[in-house]
Amino acid sequence: MCLSTVYKQQNGENVFLCKNVARVIPRGDVISLYDLMGVKTEIRGSILDVDLMENIILVKEEEA
């Protein structure tokens, strides 16, 4: 089983958002992230990079 850690890019830095992510559902400008226990985290933005070898997902949060 492959689980990923999600970081958001903020001011040129990668900031931890959530871990053990098993499912990612992008819908328009909202990304829903579900962890191993089914806990949902939503972020308004876009996916910048998915590294399956390192199990890292990088997202860019939309400015409010």
PDB file of N, CA, C, O and CB in Angstrom:
ATOM      1  N   MET A   1       0.850  -1.166   0.000  1.00  0.00           N
ATOM      2  CA  MET A   1       0.000   0.000   0.000  1.00  0.00           C
ATOM      3  C   MET A   1       0.900   1.235   0.000  1.00  0.00           C
ATOM      4  O   MET A   1       1.867   1.310   0.758  1.00  0.00           O
ATOM      5  CB  MET A   1      -0.969  -0.005   1.223  1.00  0.00           C
ATOM      6  N   CYS A   2       0.573   2.195  -0.853  1.00  0.00           N
ATOM      7  CA  CYS A   2       1.343   3.432  -0.946  1.00  0.00           C
ATOM      8  C   CYS A   2       0.536   4.582  -0.355  1.00  0.00           C
ATOM      9  O   CYS A   2      -0.561   4.891  -0.820  1.00  0.00           O
ATOM     10  CB  CYS A   2       1.728   3.733  -2.416  1.00  0.00           C
ATOM     11  N   LEU A   3       1.086   5.201   0.660  1.00  0.00           N
ATOM     12  CA  LEU A   3       0.473   6.364   1.278  1.00  0.00           C
ATOM     13  C   LEU A   3       1.398   7.544   1.085  1.00  0.00           C
ATOM     14  O   LEU A   3       2.619   7.383   1.072  1.00  0.00           O
ATOM     15  CB  LEU A   3       0.180   6.123   2.783  1.00  0.00           C
ATOM     16  N   SER A   4       0.834   8.724   0.934  1.00  0.00           N
ATOM     17  CA  SER A   4       1.643   9.900   0.646  1.00  0.00           C
ATOM     18  C   SER A   4       1.529  10.953   1.740  1.00  0.00           C
ATOM     19  O   SER A   4       0.571  10.991   2.512  1.00  0.00           O
ATOM     20  CB  SER A   4       1.238  10.497  -0.685  1.00  0.00           C
ATOM     21  N   THR A   5       2.545  11.800   1.769  1.00  0.00           N
ATOM     22  CA  THR A   5       2.543  12.984   2.611  1.00  0.00           C
ATOM     23  C   THR A   5       2.302  14.175   1.700  1.00  0.00           C
ATOM     24  O   THR A   5       2.889  14.266   0.622  1.00  0.00           O
ATOM     25  CB  THR A   5       3.884  13.131   3.418  1.00  0.00           C
ATOM     26  N   VAL A   6       1.437  15.090   2.133  1.00  0.00           N
ATOM     27  CA  VAL A   6       1.090  16.248   1.314  1.00  0.00           C
ATOM     28  C   VAL A   6       1.690  17.505   1.940  1.00  0.00           C
ATOM     29  O   VAL A   6       1.581  17.746   3.142  1.00  0.00           O
ATOM     30  CB  VAL A   6      -0.454  16.387   1.170  1.00  0.00           C
ATOM     31  N   TYR A   7       2.324  18.288   1.082  1.00  0.00           N
ATOM     32  CA  TYR A   7       2.883  19.571   1.484  1.00  0.00           C
ATOM     33  C   TYR A   7       2.250  20.649   0.620  1.00  0.00           C
ATOM     34  O   TYR A   7       1.908  20.408  -0.538  1.00  0.00           O
ATOM     35  CB  TYR A   7       4.441  19.584   1.355  1.00  0.00           C
ATOM     36  N   LYS A   8       2.095  21.851   1.193  1.00  0.00           N
ATOM     37  CA  LYS A   8       1.631  22.979   0.384  1.00  0.00           C
ATOM     38  C   LYS A   8       2.797  23.950   0.226  1.00  0.00           C
ATOM     39  O   LYS A   8       3.556  24.204   1.162  1.00  0.00           O
ATOM     40  CB  LYS A   8       0.383  23.686   1.037  1.00  0.00           C
ATOM     41  N   GLN A   9       2.909  24.475  -0.969  1.00  0.00           N
ATOM     42  CA  GLN A   9       3.965  25.432  -1.243  1.00  0.00           C
ATOM     43  C   GLN A   9       3.508  26.797  -0.749  1.00  0.00           C
ATOM     44  O   GLN A   9       2.455  27.294  -1.148  1.00  0.00           O
ATOM     45  CB  GLN A   9       4.318  25.468  -2.761  1.00  0.00           C
ATOM     46  N   GLN A  10       4.319  27.400   0.129  1.00  0.00           N
ATOM     47  CA  GLN A  10       3.958  28.675   0.729  1.00  0.00           C
ATOM     48  C   GLN A  10       5.217  29.523   0.869  1.00  0.00           C
ATOM     49  O   GLN A  10       6.149  29.155   1.584  1.00  0.00           O
ATOM     50  CB  GLN A  10       3.265  28.470   2.107  1.00  0.00           C
ATOM     51  N   ASN A  11       5.235  30.656   0.183  1.00  0.00           N
ATOM     52  CA  ASN A  11       6.392  31.560   0.215  1.00  0.00           C
ATOM     53  C   ASN A  11       7.690  30.844  -0.155  1.00  0.00           C
ATOM     54  O   ASN A  11       8.731  31.073   0.460  1.00  0.00           O
ATOM     55  CB  ASN A  11       6.529  32.186   1.601  1.00  0.00           C
ATOM     56  N   GLY A  12       7.619  29.986  -1.155  1.00  0.00           N
ATOM     57  CA  GLY A  12       8.800  29.268  -1.624  1.00  0.00           C
ATOM     58  C   GLY A  12       9.225  28.098  -0.757  1.00  0.00           C
ATOM     59  O   GLY A  12      10.232  27.452  -1.045  1.00  0.00           O
ATOM     60  N   GLU A  13       8.478  27.816   0.295  1.00  0.00           N
ATOM     61  CA  GLU A  13       8.786  26.703   1.202  1.00  0.00           C
ATOM     62  C   GLU A  13       7.706  25.633   1.090  1.00  0.00           C
ATOM     63  O   GLU A  13       6.563  25.929   0.744  1.00  0.00           O
ATOM     64  CB  GLU A  13       8.907  27.200   2.668  1.00  0.00           C
ATOM     65  N   ASN A  14       8.075  24.392   1.385  1.00  0.00           N
ATOM     66  CA  ASN A  14       7.106  23.303   1.446  1.00  0.00           C
ATOM     67  C   ASN A  14       6.677  23.116   2.892  1.00  0.00           C
ATOM     68  O   ASN A  14       7.489  22.767   3.749  1.00  0.00           O
ATOM     69  CB  ASN A  14       7.699  21.984   0.866  1.00  0.00           C
ATOM     70  N   VAL A  15       5.394  23.351   3.159  1.00  0.00           N
ATOM     71  CA  VAL A  15       4.842  23.294   4.510  1.00  0.00           C
ATOM     72  C   VAL A  15       3.965  22.045   4.623  1.00  0.00           C
ATOM     73  O   VAL A  15       3.087  21.819   3.790  1.00  0.00           O
ATOM     74  CB  VAL A  15       4.024  24.590   4.844  1.00  0.00           C
ATOM     75  N   PHE A  16       4.211  21.236   5.662  1.00  0.00           N
ATOM     76  CA  PHE A  16       3.452  20.007   5.895  1.00  0.00           C
ATOM     77  C   PHE A  16       1.961  20.312   5.997  1.00  0.00           C
ATOM     78  O   PHE A  16       1.551  21.263   6.662  1.00  0.00           O
ATOM     79  CB  PHE A  16       3.942  19.301   7.175  1.00  0.00           C
ATOM     80  N   LEU A  17       1.155  19.485   5.323  1.00  0.00           N
ATOM     81  CA  LEU A  17      -0.303  19.629   5.364  1.00  0.00           C
ATOM     82  C   LEU A  17      -0.949  18.401   5.998  1.00  0.00           C
ATOM     83  O   LEU A  17      -1.712  18.541   6.954  1.00  0.00           O
ATOM     84  CB  LEU A  17      -0.864  19.851   3.948  1.00  0.00           C
ATOM     85  N   CYS A  18      -0.663  17.206   5.493  1.00  0.00           N
ATOM     86  CA  CYS A  18      -1.205  15.989   6.086  1.00  0.00           C
ATOM     87  C   CYS A  18      -0.399  14.781   5.628  1.00  0.00           C
ATOM     88  O   CYS A  18       0.331  14.843   4.640  1.00  0.00           O
ATOM     89  CB  CYS A  18      -2.692  15.818   5.717  1.00  0.00           C
ATOM     90  N   LYS A  19      -0.544  13.679   6.365  1.00  0.00           N
ATOM     91  CA  LYS A  19       0.217  12.467   6.036  1.00  0.00           C
ATOM     92  C   LYS A  19      -0.713  11.270   5.913  1.00  0.00           C
ATOM     93  O   LYS A  19      -1.901  11.346   6.226  1.00  0.00           O
ATOM     94  CB  LYS A  19       1.294  12.193   7.103  1.00  0.00           C
ATOM     95  N   ASN A  20      -0.145  10.168   5.452  1.00  0.00           N
ATOM     96  CA  ASN A  20      -0.880   8.915   5.252  1.00  0.00           C
ATOM     97  C   ASN A  20      -2.070   9.090   4.319  1.00  0.00           C
ATOM     98  O   ASN A  20      -3.125   8.490   4.528  1.00  0.00           O
ATOM     99  CB  ASN A  20      -1.357   8.371   6.588  1.00  0.00           C
ATOM    100  N   VAL A  21      -1.897   9.915   3.286  1.00  0.00           N
ATOM    101  CA  VAL A  21      -2.972  10.167   2.333  1.00  0.00           C
ATOM    102  C   VAL A  21      -3.092   8.977   1.379  1.00  0.00           C
ATOM    103  O   VAL A  21      -2.126   8.578   0.729  1.00  0.00           O
ATOM    104  CB  VAL A  21      -2.716  11.483   1.545  1.00  0.00           C
ATOM    105  N   ALA A  22      -4.293   8.431   1.316  1.00  0.00           N
ATOM    106  CA  ALA A  22      -4.556   7.258   0.492  1.00  0.00           C
ATOM    107  C   ALA A  22      -5.356   7.591  -0.760  1.00  0.00           C
ATOM    108  O   ALA A  22      -5.353   6.830  -1.727  1.00  0.00           O
ATOM    109  CB  ALA A  22      -5.288   6.220   1.299  1.00  0.00           C
ATOM    110  N   ARG A  23      -6.052   8.747  -0.737  1.00  0.00           N
ATOM    111  CA  ARG A  23      -6.901   9.111  -1.878  1.00  0.00           C
ATOM    112  C   ARG A  23      -6.880  10.621  -2.088  1.00  0.00           C
ATOM    113  O   ARG A  23      -6.947  11.399  -1.137  1.00  0.00           O
ATOM    114  CB  ARG A  23      -8.355   8.619  -1.661  1.00  0.00           C
ATOM    115  N   VAL A  24      -6.786  11.014  -3.353  1.00  0.00           N
ATOM    116  CA  VAL A  24      -6.787  12.425  -3.731  1.00  0.00           C
ATOM    117  C   VAL A  24      -7.869  12.613  -4.790  1.00  0.00           C
ATOM    118  O   VAL A  24      -7.879  11.923  -5.809  1.00  0.00           O
ATOM    119  CB  VAL A  24      -5.373  12.888  -4.264  1.00  0.00           C
ATOM    120  N   ILE A  25      -8.785  13.559  -4.537  1.00  0.00           N
ATOM    121  CA  ILE A  25      -9.846  13.839  -5.499  1.00  0.00           C
ATOM    122  C   ILE A  25      -9.810  15.328  -5.834  1.00  0.00           C
ATOM    123  O   ILE A  25     -10.245  16.154  -5.032  1.00  0.00           O
ATOM    124  CB  ILE A  25     -11.249  13.421  -4.938  1.00  0.00           C
ATOM    125  N   PRO A  26      -9.287  15.679  -7.027  1.00  0.00           N
ATOM    126  CA  PRO A  26      -9.317  17.080  -7.444  1.00  0.00           C
ATOM    127  C   PRO A  26     -10.634  17.371  -8.170  1.00  0.00           C
ATOM    128  O   PRO A  26     -11.022  16.651  -9.090  1.00  0.00           O
ATOM    129  CB  PRO A  26      -8.100  17.410  -8.359  1.00  0.00           C
ATOM    130  N   ARG A  27     -11.306  18.430  -7.744  1.00  0.00           N
ATOM    131  CA  ARG A  27     -12.564  18.853  -8.381  1.00  0.00           C
ATOM    132  C   ARG A  27     -12.512  20.362  -8.558  1.00  0.00           C
ATOM    133  O   ARG A  27     -12.720  21.115  -7.607  1.00  0.00           O
ATOM    134  CB  ARG A  27     -13.823  18.426  -7.528  1.00  0.00           C
ATOM    135  N   GLY A  28     -12.236  20.796  -9.768  1.00  0.00           N
ATOM    136  CA  GLY A  28     -12.102  22.221 -10.012  1.00  0.00           C
ATOM    137  C   GLY A  28     -10.925  22.767  -9.235  1.00  0.00           C
ATOM    138  O   GLY A  28      -9.797  22.302  -9.396  1.00  0.00           O
ATOM    139  N   ASP A  29     -11.187  23.762  -8.384  1.00  0.00           N
ATOM    140  CA  ASP A  29     -10.103  24.350  -7.604  1.00  0.00           C
ATOM    141  C   ASP A  29     -10.054  23.833  -6.168  1.00  0.00           C
ATOM    142  O   ASP A  29      -9.372  24.413  -5.324  1.00  0.00           O
ATOM    143  CB  ASP A  29     -10.242  25.850  -7.594  1.00  0.00           C
ATOM    144  N   VAL A  30     -10.779  22.736  -5.882  1.00  0.00           N
ATOM    145  CA  VAL A  30     -10.757  22.128  -4.546  1.00  0.00           C
ATOM    146  C   VAL A  30     -10.163  20.730  -4.644  1.00  0.00           C
ATOM    147  O   VAL A  30     -10.555  19.925  -5.489  1.00  0.00           O
ATOM    148  CB  VAL A  30     -12.190  22.074  -3.927  1.00  0.00           C
ATOM    149  N   ILE A  31      -9.199  20.458  -3.752  1.00  0.00           N
ATOM    150  CA  ILE A  31      -8.577  19.136  -3.689  1.00  0.00           C
ATOM    151  C   ILE A  31      -8.995  18.500  -2.369  1.00  0.00           C
ATOM    152  O   ILE A  31      -8.752  19.061  -1.300  1.00  0.00           O
ATOM    153  CB  ILE A  31      -7.004  19.223  -3.815  1.00  0.00           C
ATOM    154  N   SER A  32      -9.619  17.337  -2.443  1.00  0.00           N
ATOM    155  CA  SER A  32      -9.997  16.584  -1.248  1.00  0.00           C
ATOM    156  C   SER A  32      -8.966  15.491  -1.025  1.00  0.00           C
ATOM    157  O   SER A  32      -8.670  14.702  -1.922  1.00  0.00           O
ATOM    158  CB  SER A  32     -11.432  15.979  -1.382  1.00  0.00           C
ATOM    159  N   LEU A  33      -8.421  15.458   0.189  1.00  0.00           N
ATOM    160  CA  LEU A  33      -7.400  14.481   0.561  1.00  0.00           C
ATOM    161  C   LEU A  33      -7.965  13.599   1.662  1.00  0.00           C
ATOM    162  O   LEU A  33      -8.467  14.105   2.665  1.00  0.00           O
ATOM    163  CB  LEU A  33      -6.079  15.182   1.025  1.00  0.00           C
ATOM    164  N   TYR A  34      -7.890  12.288   1.485  1.00  0.00           N
ATOM    165  CA  TYR A  34      -8.396  11.344   2.475  1.00  0.00           C
ATOM    166  C   TYR A  34      -7.239  10.512   2.999  1.00  0.00           C
ATOM    167  O   TYR A  34      -6.492   9.911   2.227  1.00  0.00           O
ATOM    168  CB  TYR A  34      -9.501  10.435   1.874  1.00  0.00           C
ATOM    169  N   ASP A  35      -7.097  10.482   4.329  1.00  0.00           N
ATOM    170  CA  ASP A  35      -6.011   9.696   4.903  1.00  0.00           C
ATOM    171  C   ASP A  35      -6.449   8.245   5.107  1.00  0.00           C
ATOM    172  O   ASP A  35      -7.568   7.861   4.768  1.00  0.00           O
ATOM    173  CB  ASP A  35      -5.549  10.310   6.237  1.00  0.00           C
ATOM    174  N   LEU A  36      -5.567   7.478   5.653  1.00  0.00           N
ATOM    175  CA  LEU A  36      -5.780   6.043   5.849  1.00  0.00           C
ATOM    176  C   LEU A  36      -7.028   5.742   6.677  1.00  0.00           C
ATOM    177  O   LEU A  36      -7.671   4.712   6.474  1.00  0.00           O
ATOM    178  CB  LEU A  36      -4.567   5.431   6.519  1.00  0.00           C
ATOM    179  N   MET A  37      -7.373   6.626   7.602  1.00  0.00           N
ATOM    180  CA  MET A  37      -8.528   6.430   8.462  1.00  0.00           C
ATOM    181  C   MET A  37      -9.800   7.067   7.884  1.00  0.00           C
ATOM    182  O   MET A  37     -10.854   7.031   8.518  1.00  0.00           O
ATOM    183  CB  MET A  37      -8.244   7.001   9.836  1.00  0.00           C
ATOM    184  N   GLY A  38      -9.700   7.649   6.683  1.00  0.00           N
ATOM    185  CA  GLY A  38     -10.855   8.256   6.045  1.00  0.00           C
ATOM    186  C   GLY A  38     -11.090   9.705   6.418  1.00  0.00           C
ATOM    187  O   GLY A  38     -12.100  10.290   6.026  1.00  0.00           O
ATOM    188  N   VAL A  39     -10.162  10.300   7.176  1.00  0.00           N
ATOM    189  CA  VAL A  39     -10.288  11.708   7.559  1.00  0.00           C
ATOM    190  C   VAL A  39     -10.026  12.570   6.327  1.00  0.00           C
ATOM    191  O   VAL A  39      -9.038  12.387   5.615  1.00  0.00           O
ATOM    192  CB  VAL A  39      -9.298  12.074   8.720  1.00  0.00           C
ATOM    193  N   LYS A  40     -10.938  13.512   6.095  1.00  0.00           N
ATOM    194  CA  LYS A  40     -10.888  14.342   4.896  1.00  0.00           C
ATOM    195  C   LYS A  40     -10.274  15.704   5.209  1.00  0.00           C
ATOM    196  O   LYS A  40     -10.630  16.349   6.195  1.00  0.00           O
ATOM    197  CB  LYS A  40     -12.295  14.515   4.304  1.00  0.00           C
ATOM    198  N   THR A  41      -9.338  16.132   4.344  1.00  0.00           N
ATOM    199  CA  THR A  41      -8.769  17.470   4.393  1.00  0.00           C
ATOM    200  C   THR A  41      -9.004  18.092   3.034  1.00  0.00           C
ATOM    201  O   THR A  41      -8.729  17.470   2.008  1.00  0.00           O
ATOM    202  CB  THR A  41      -7.242  17.449   4.765  1.00  0.00           C
ATOM    203  N   GLU A  42      -9.510  19.314   3.017  1.00  0.00           N
ATOM    204  CA  GLU A  42      -9.735  19.997   1.743  1.00  0.00           C
ATOM    205  C   GLU A  42      -8.855  21.231   1.653  1.00  0.00           C
ATOM    206  O   GLU A  42      -8.642  21.940   2.636  1.00  0.00           O
ATOM    207  CB  GLU A  42     -11.218  20.384   1.580  1.00  0.00           C
ATOM    208  N   ILE A  43      -8.351  21.468   0.455  1.00  0.00           N
ATOM    209  CA  ILE A  43      -7.554  22.650   0.189  1.00  0.00           C
ATOM    210  C   ILE A  43      -8.012  23.239  -1.133  1.00  0.00           C
ATOM    211  O   ILE A  43      -8.262  22.514  -2.096  1.00  0.00           O
ATOM    212  CB  ILE A  43      -6.036  22.317   0.164  1.00  0.00           C
ATOM    213  N   ARG A  44      -8.118  24.552  -1.170  1.00  0.00           N
ATOM    214  CA  ARG A  44      -8.482  25.239  -2.412  1.00  0.00           C
ATOM    215  C   ARG A  44      -7.174  25.585  -3.108  1.00  0.00           C
ATOM    216  O   ARG A  44      -6.378  26.371  -2.596  1.00  0.00           O
ATOM    217  CB  ARG A  44      -9.367  26.537  -2.143  1.00  0.00           C
ATOM    218  N   GLY A  45      -6.957  24.997  -4.272  1.00  0.00           N
ATOM    219  CA  GLY A  45      -5.716  25.227  -5.005  1.00  0.00           C
ATOM    220  C   GLY A  45      -5.543  24.223  -6.125  1.00  0.00           C
ATOM    221  O   GLY A  45      -6.510  23.748  -6.722  1.00  0.00           O
ATOM    222  N   SER A  46      -4.273  23.912  -6.396  1.00  0.00           N
ATOM    223  CA  SER A  46      -3.970  22.997  -7.498  1.00  0.00           C
ATOM    224  C   SER A  46      -2.800  22.095  -7.124  1.00  0.00           C
ATOM    225  O   SER A  46      -1.996  22.421  -6.251  1.00  0.00           O
ATOM    226  CB  SER A  46      -3.652  23.782  -8.790  1.00  0.00           C
ATOM    227  N   ILE A  47      -2.725  20.961  -7.799  1.00  0.00           N
ATOM    228  CA  ILE A  47      -1.634  20.015  -7.590  1.00  0.00           C
ATOM    229  C   ILE A  47      -0.447  20.468  -8.435  1.00  0.00           C
ATOM    230  O   ILE A  47      -0.579  20.672  -9.642  1.00  0.00           O
ATOM    231  CB  ILE A  47      -2.066  18.551  -7.957  1.00  0.00           C
ATOM    232  N   LEU A  48       0.714  20.626  -7.794  1.00  0.00           N
ATOM    233  CA  LEU A  48       1.927  21.024  -8.503  1.00  0.00           C
ATOM    234  C   LEU A  48       2.767  19.828  -8.921  1.00  0.00           C
ATOM    235  O   LEU A  48       3.336  19.809 -10.013  1.00  0.00           O
ATOM    236  CB  LEU A  48       2.754  21.948  -7.640  1.00  0.00           C
ATOM    237  N   ASP A  49       2.843  18.815  -8.034  1.00  0.00           N
ATOM    238  CA  ASP A  49       3.730  17.684  -8.300  1.00  0.00           C
ATOM    239  C   ASP A  49       3.270  16.464  -7.504  1.00  0.00           C
ATOM    240  O   ASP A  49       2.833  16.581  -6.359  1.00  0.00           O
ATOM    241  CB  ASP A  49       5.196  18.042  -7.947  1.00  0.00           C
ATOM    242  N   VAL A  50       3.376  15.308  -8.123  1.00  0.00           N
ATOM    243  CA  VAL A  50       3.118  14.037  -7.445  1.00  0.00           C
ATOM    244  C   VAL A  50       4.340  13.161  -7.674  1.00  0.00           C
ATOM    245  O   VAL A  50       4.628  12.767  -8.804  1.00  0.00           O
ATOM    246  CB  VAL A  50       1.795  13.341  -7.972  1.00  0.00           C
ATOM    247  N   ASP A  51       5.057  12.857  -6.593  1.00  0.00           N
ATOM    248  CA  ASP A  51       6.254  12.017  -6.667  1.00  0.00           C
ATOM    249  C   ASP A  51       5.917  10.666  -6.038  1.00  0.00           C
ATOM    250  O   ASP A  51       5.925  10.530  -4.814  1.00  0.00           O
ATOM    251  CB  ASP A  51       7.484  12.695  -5.942  1.00  0.00           C
ATOM    252  N   LEU A  52       5.625   9.683  -6.861  1.00  0.00           N
ATOM    253  CA  LEU A  52       5.210   8.371  -6.376  1.00  0.00           C
ATOM    254  C   LEU A  52       6.364   7.559  -5.809  1.00  0.00           C
ATOM    255  O   LEU A  52       6.148   6.650  -5.008  1.00  0.00           O
ATOM    256  CB  LEU A  52       4.554   7.602  -7.486  1.00  0.00           C
ATOM    257  N   MET A  53       7.583   7.878  -6.216  1.00  0.00           N
ATOM    258  CA  MET A  53       8.757   7.180  -5.673  1.00  0.00           C
ATOM    259  C   MET A  53       9.031   7.624  -4.231  1.00  0.00           C
ATOM    260  O   MET A  53       9.441   6.817  -3.397  1.00  0.00           O
ATOM    261  CB  MET A  53      10.004   7.444  -6.560  1.00  0.00           C
ATOM    262  N   GLU A  54       8.803   8.901  -3.945  1.00  0.00           N
ATOM    263  CA  GLU A  54       9.044   9.448  -2.604  1.00  0.00           C
ATOM    264  C   GLU A  54       7.755   9.569  -1.790  1.00  0.00           C
ATOM    265  O   GLU A  54       7.795   9.929  -0.614  1.00  0.00           O
ATOM    266  CB  GLU A  54       9.713  10.814  -2.711  1.00  0.00           C
ATOM    267  N   ASN A  55       6.614   9.270  -2.413  1.00  0.00           N
ATOM    268  CA  ASN A  55       5.298   9.355  -1.759  1.00  0.00           C
ATOM    269  C   ASN A  55       5.016  10.761  -1.229  1.00  0.00           C
ATOM    270  O   ASN A  55       4.593  10.947  -0.088  1.00  0.00           O
ATOM    271  CB  ASN A  55       5.213   8.343  -0.610  1.00  0.00           C
ATOM    272  N   ILE A  56       5.265  11.746  -2.102  1.00  0.00           N
ATOM    273  CA  ILE A  56       5.049  13.148  -1.753  1.00  0.00           C
ATOM    274  C   ILE A  56       4.128  13.793  -2.787  1.00  0.00           C
ATOM    275  O   ILE A  56       4.293  13.600  -3.992  1.00  0.00           O
ATOM    276  CB  ILE A  56       6.401  13.913  -1.667  1.00  0.00           C
ATOM    277  N   ILE A  57       3.163  14.555  -2.300  1.00  0.00           N
ATOM    278  CA  ILE A  57       2.282  15.347  -3.158  1.00  0.00           C
ATOM    279  C   ILE A  57       2.471  16.804  -2.760  1.00  0.00           C
ATOM    280  O   ILE A  57       2.392  17.149  -1.581  1.00  0.00           O
ATOM    281  CB  ILE A  57       0.767  14.899  -3.025  1.00  0.00           C
ATOM    282  N   LEU A  58       2.721  17.655  -3.747  1.00  0.00           N
ATOM    283  CA  LEU A  58       2.924  19.080  -3.511  1.00  0.00           C
ATOM    284  C   LEU A  58       1.764  19.843  -4.130  1.00  0.00           C
ATOM    285  O   LEU A  58       1.467  19.688  -5.314  1.00  0.00           O
ATOM    286  CB  LEU A  58       4.286  19.564  -4.098  1.00  0.00           C
ATOM    287  N   VAL A  59       1.106  20.670  -3.316  1.00  0.00           N
ATOM    288  CA  VAL A  59      -0.021  21.464  -3.804  1.00  0.00           C
ATOM    289  C   VAL A  59       0.273  22.948  -3.613  1.00  0.00           C
ATOM    290  O   VAL A  59       1.082  23.341  -2.772  1.00  0.00           O
ATOM    291  CB  VAL A  59      -1.331  21.069  -3.074  1.00  0.00           C
ATOM    292  N   LYS A  60      -0.402  23.751  -4.411  1.00  0.00           N
ATOM    293  CA  LYS A  60      -0.305  25.192  -4.267  1.00  0.00           C
ATOM    294  C   LYS A  60      -1.659  25.691  -3.816  1.00  0.00           C
ATOM    295  O   LYS A  60      -2.658  25.517  -4.514  1.00  0.00           O
ATOM    296  CB  LYS A  60       0.144  25.879  -5.594  1.00  0.00           C
ATOM    297  N   GLU A  61      -1.693  26.312  -2.650  1.00  0.00           N
ATOM    298  CA  GLU A  61      -2.953  26.814  -2.102  1.00  0.00           C
ATOM    299  C   GLU A  61      -3.307  28.125  -2.802  1.00  0.00           C
ATOM    300  O   GLU A  61      -2.462  28.993  -3.019  1.00  0.00           O
ATOM    301  CB  GLU A  61      -2.855  27.016  -0.553  1.00  0.00           C
ATOM    302  N   GLU A  62      -4.580  28.230  -3.142  1.00  0.00           N
ATOM    303  CA  GLU A  62      -5.085  29.425  -3.798  1.00  0.00           C
ATOM    304  C   GLU A  62      -5.163  30.563  -2.790  1.00  0.00           C
ATOM    305  O   GLU A  62      -5.575  30.357  -1.648  1.00  0.00           O
ATOM    306  CB  GLU A  62      -6.469  29.162  -4.435  1.00  0.00           C
ATOM    307  N   GLU A  63      -4.772  31.750  -3.203  1.00  0.00           N
ATOM    308  CA  GLU A  63      -4.852  32.925  -2.338  1.00  0.00           C
ATOM    309  C   GLU A  63      -6.319  33.236  -2.046  1.00  0.00           C
ATOM    310  O   GLU A  63      -7.166  33.156  -2.936  1.00  0.00           O
ATOM    311  CB  GLU A  63      -4.149  34.149  -2.995  1.00  0.00           C
ATOM    312  N   ALA A  64      -6.609  33.585  -0.819  1.00  0.00           N
ATOM    313  CA  ALA A  64      -7.995  33.883  -0.413  1.00  0.00           C
ATOM    314  C   ALA A  64      -8.404  35.283  -0.814  1.00  0.00           C
ATOM    315  O   ALA A  64      -9.533  35.696  -0.550  1.00  0.00           O
ATOM    316  CB  ALA A  64      -8.159  33.717   1.095  1.00  0.00           C
TER     317      ALA A  64
END
